[in-house]
């Protein structure tokens, strides 16, 4: 028949669920959690021309390719000594066409990876902005050689950091 839950049982259940969730996140320090929240905020802001990004962040330059509709920014956070590359995720038909291009493409921008192939659509998107991103990152790294590089965003973040064709004297973080 009907399963009825009394108020005391509902309260006990919610407390148990709360304890279970706390146990799952127990190993994450406040600093790491706050860092993830910051990167999620920046990634979300990439859909709205960087509204509401943390006040410590300076916009260096927008990344854009009209043909592939790849959007992103190179940012700098002097308080954290960090160069940040953020990519906006899927936001239209052009992006969706790239996302669903599952053909394998030769990984030509990473010569050390002989015979490697990657997601064709992501690769096309990345190569459409690669020179722009690498130029901006190199310029910032030249001015701020002690800064780390963090790559974040939706969909191109994990892919793009590994495709930089030149080695950077930077510590690279990827936050998806």
Phi, psi and omega per residue, in radians:
X1 nan -2.730 -3.135
X2 -1.212 2.425 3.078
X3 -1.768 2.025 -3.138
X4 -1.907 2.395 3.118
X5 -1.980 2.180 3.132
X6 -1.293 2.801 3.134
X7 -0.988 -0.802 3.121
X8 -1.082 -0.661 3.113
X9 -1.192 -0.691 3.112
X10 -1.085 -0.726 3.118
X11 -1.127 -0.772 3.129
X12 -1.089 -0.702 3.117
X13 -1.112 -0.765 -3.124
X14 -1.163 -0.621 3.078
X15 -1.144 -0.748 3.127
X16 -1.090 -0.753 3.118
X17 -1.113 -0.734 3.110
X18 -1.049 -0.747 3.102
X19 -1.134 -0.687 3.128
X20 -1.116 -0.764 3.116
X21 -1.141 -0.682 3.109
X22 -1.104 -0.656 3.138
X23 -1.151 -0.633 -3.139
X24 -1.129 -0.676 -3.075
X25 -1.694 0.085 -3.056
X26 -1.015 -0.591 -3.096
X27 -1.380 -0.055 -3.116
X28 -1.693 2.110 -3.142
X29 -1.244 2.807 3.091
X30 -1.032 -0.682 3.141
X31 -1.089 -0.794 3.135
X32 -1.163 -0.761 3.126
X33 -1.040 -0.822 3.139
X34 -1.104 -0.619 3.105
X35 -1.140 -0.753 3.086
X36 -1.093 -0.707 3.091
X37 -1.091 -0.763 3.108
X38 -1.032 -0.808 -3.114
X39 -1.183 -0.648 3.069
X40 -1.123 -0.670 3.104
X41 -1.107 -0.790 3.125
X42 -1.123 -0.769 -3.141
X43 -1.069 -0.746 3.121
X44 -1.174 -0.677 -3.133
X45 -1.141 -0.376 3.131
X46 -1.119 -0.337 3.091
X47 -1.409 -0.249 -3.049
X48 -2.284 0.785 3.101
X49 0.868 0.726 3.022
X50 1.132 0.527 3.044
X51 -1.204 2.532 3.063
X52 1.093 0.647 3.000
X53 -1.478 2.773 3.128
X54 -0.945 2.487 -3.048
X55 -1.100 -0.352 -3.106
X56 -1.383 -0.088 -3.022
X57 -1.720 2.325 3.081
X58 -1.830 2.362 3.051
X59 -1.442 2.102 3.108
X60 -1.455 -0.994 3.130
X61 -2.918 2.627 3.076
X62 -1.370 2.541 3.029
X63 -1.881 2.262 -3.136
X64 -2.747 2.464 2.969
X65 -2.337 2.067 -3.065
X66 -1.162 -0.636 -3.089
X67 -1.164 -0.723 -3.112
X68 -1.716 -0.163 -3.083
X69 0.992 0.627 3.043
X70 -1.464 2.216 -3.126
X71 -2.171 2.473 3.068
X72 -3.013 -3.030 3.136
X73 -2.578 2.647 2.882
X74 -1.817 2.211 -3.089
X75 -2.142 2.922 3.064
X76 -2.455 2.346 3.070
X77 -2.059 1.724 -3.105
X78 -1.178 -0.488 3.136
X79 -1.183 -0.475 3.126
X80 -1.862 -0.020 -3.053
X81 0.889 1.148 -2.997
X82 -2.557 2.392 2.967
X83 -1.755 2.286 -3.070
X84 -2.108 2.272 2.977
X85 -1.930 2.158 -3.140
X86 -2.155 2.366 3.094
X87 -2.005 2.365 3.016
X88 -1.287 2.584 3.110
X89 -1.482 -2.807 -3.101
X90 -1.101 2.233 -3.116
X91 -2.500 0.302 3.135
X92 3.127 3.121 -3.077
X93 -1.081 -0.694 -3.136
X94 -1.084 -0.771 3.089
X95 -1.094 -0.722 -3.126
X96 -1.114 -0.655 3.085
X97 -1.092 -0.711 3.089
X98 -1.163 -0.770 -3.111
X99 -1.014 -0.620 -3.061
X100 -1.722 0.205 3.019
X101 -1.520 1.580 -3.040
X102 -1.558 0.060 3.114
X103 -1.089 2.574 3.130
X104 -1.494 2.359 3.123
X105 -1.984 2.495 3.063
X106 -1.078 2.394 -3.074
X107 -1.483 1.150 -3.024
X108 -1.187 -0.419 -3.099
X109 -1.416 -0.041 3.082
X110 -2.189 1.436 -3.034
X111 -0.994 -0.459 -3.141
X112 -1.193 -0.332 -3.078
X113 -1.692 1.343 -3.071
X114 -1.232 2.198 3.114
X115 1.389 0.090 -3.120
X116 -1.362 2.620 3.076
X117 -2.322 2.626 -3.094
X118 -2.347 2.977 3.091
X119 -0.943 2.044 -3.026
X120 -1.042 -0.756 -3.115
X121 -1.171 -0.786 3.118
X122 -1.100 -0.677 -3.136
X123 -1.128 -0.760 3.077
X124 -1.045 -0.767 3.123
X125 -1.085 -0.807 -3.132
X126 -1.093 -0.837 -3.076
X127 -1.152 -0.360 3.119
X128 -1.262 -0.342 3.140
X129 -2.160 -0.010 -3.035
X130 -0.955 -0.875 -3.112
X131 -1.058 -0.731 3.132
X132 -1.083 -0.850 -3.114
X133 -1.111 -0.857 -3.100
X134 -1.090 -0.683 3.118
X135 -1.101 -0.794 -3.141
X136 -1.154 -0.730 3.135
X137 -1.151 -0.749 3.116
X138 -1.075 -0.732 3.131
X139 -1.075 -0.797 3.136
X140 -1.185 -0.715 3.131
X141 -1.119 -0.590 3.086
X142 -1.161 -0.667 3.127
X143 -1.382 -0.535 -3.060
X144 -2.294 1.194 -3.017
X145 -1.133 -0.342 -3.130
X146 -1.535 -0.055 -3.095
X147 -1.399 2.545 3.020
X148 -1.439 2.812 3.062
X149 -1.958 2.212 3.073
X150 -2.081 2.331 3.100
X151 -2.045 2.239 -3.097
X152 -2.527 3.096 3.111
X153 2.266 -2.830 3.131
X154 -2.078 2.162 2.979
X155 1.440 -0.755 -3.124
X156 -1.710 -0.147 -3.058
X157 -1.082 -0.986 -3.092
X158 -1.135 -0.633 -3.130
X159 -1.229 -0.808 -2.948
X160 -1.241 -0.625 -3.065
X161 -1.064 -0.588 -3.076
X162 -1.418 -0.136 -3.055
X163 -1.775 -0.011 3.081
X164 -0.954 2.170 -2.998
X165 -1.382 -0.246 -3.124
X166 -2.071 2.539 3.098
X167 -1.234 2.427 3.099
X168 -1.932 2.445 3.104
X169 -1.417 0.794 -3.068
X170 -2.184 2.676 2.996
X171 -1.499 2.128 -3.044
X172 -1.765 2.244 3.017
X173 -1.915 2.479 2.986
X174 -2.127 2.142 3.138
X175 -2.147 1.940 -3.127
X176 -1.760 nan nan
